[in-house]
Every structure is written in C-alpha cells, then in structure tokens.
Amino acid sequence: MGQIIYWIGAILSIWCIIDLFTAKRLALPWKLLLAVLIFFSSWAGLLLYYFFLRDLLR
C-alpha cells in the first residue's frame, strides 16, 4: 500500500513540474530549482505548489 501512495505522489509531482514549466512568469533557473524541490519533497512540495505557488505563477 505504501508503494502505491509513493508512486501516486511521484506521478503527481511530475504533473506539477510540467505545469510549472508552462508558467510564463519565472525564468528558467527558478523553474529548475522549484522542479527539483517539488520532486524531492514529494507530497509536501506537491501541496505547496498546488495551494500556494500555482496561483502566483499564473
């Protein structure tokens, strides 16, 4: 069960990273930094991006 939750988190993190790279407001170095933070922090990065950063970048 834990492995399923891990893979769901990894897939959703990749979705957030793709969404991050479509944002027009950030330069590439910031996008790369945020992508690494989102991917390695998994669920915490996912929630941080979705609830706080996503609206700021649109």
C-alpha positions in Angstrom: 0.0 0.0 0.0 2.8 2.4 0.8 4.4 1.8 -2.6 1.2 2.8 -4.3 1.0 6.0 -2.4 4.6 6.7 -3.2 4.0 6.2 -7.0 0.9 8.4 -6.9 3.0 11.1 -5.3 5.7 10.8 -7.9 3.3 11.0 -10.8 1.5 14.0 -9.3 4.9 15.7 -8.7 5.8 15.2 -12.3 2.5 16.7 -13.3 3.2 19.7 -11.2 6.7 20.1 -12.7 5.2 20.0 -16.2 2.6 22.6 -15.1 5.5 24.7 -13.6 7.4 24.7 -16.9 4.4 26.1 -18.7 4.3 29.1 -16.5 5.4 32.3 -18.2 6.3 34.4 -15.1 9.5 32.6 -14.0 13.0 32.4 -15.5 14.4 29.0 -16.3 16.8 28.8 -13.3 13.9 29.4 -10.9 11.9 26.8 -12.7 14.7 24.2 -12.4 15.1 25.0 -8.7 11.4 24.6 -8.0 11.2 21.5 -10.0 14.0 19.8 -8.0 12.4 20.9 -4.7 8.9 19.7 -5.8 10.2 16.3 -7.0 12.4 15.5 -4.0 10.0 16.7 -1.3 7.2 14.7 -3.0 3.9 15.3 -1.1 5.0 18.4 0.7 6.3 20.0 -2.5 3.1 18.9 -4.3 0.8 20.5 -1.8 3.0 23.7 -1.6 2.9 24.1 -5.3 -0.7 23.4 -5.8 -2.1 25.5 -3.0 0.3 28.5 -2.9 2.6 28.8 -5.9 0.3 27.8 -8.7 -1.9 30.8 -8.4 1.0 33.2 -8.0 2.6 32.0 -11.3 -0.5 32.3 -13.4 
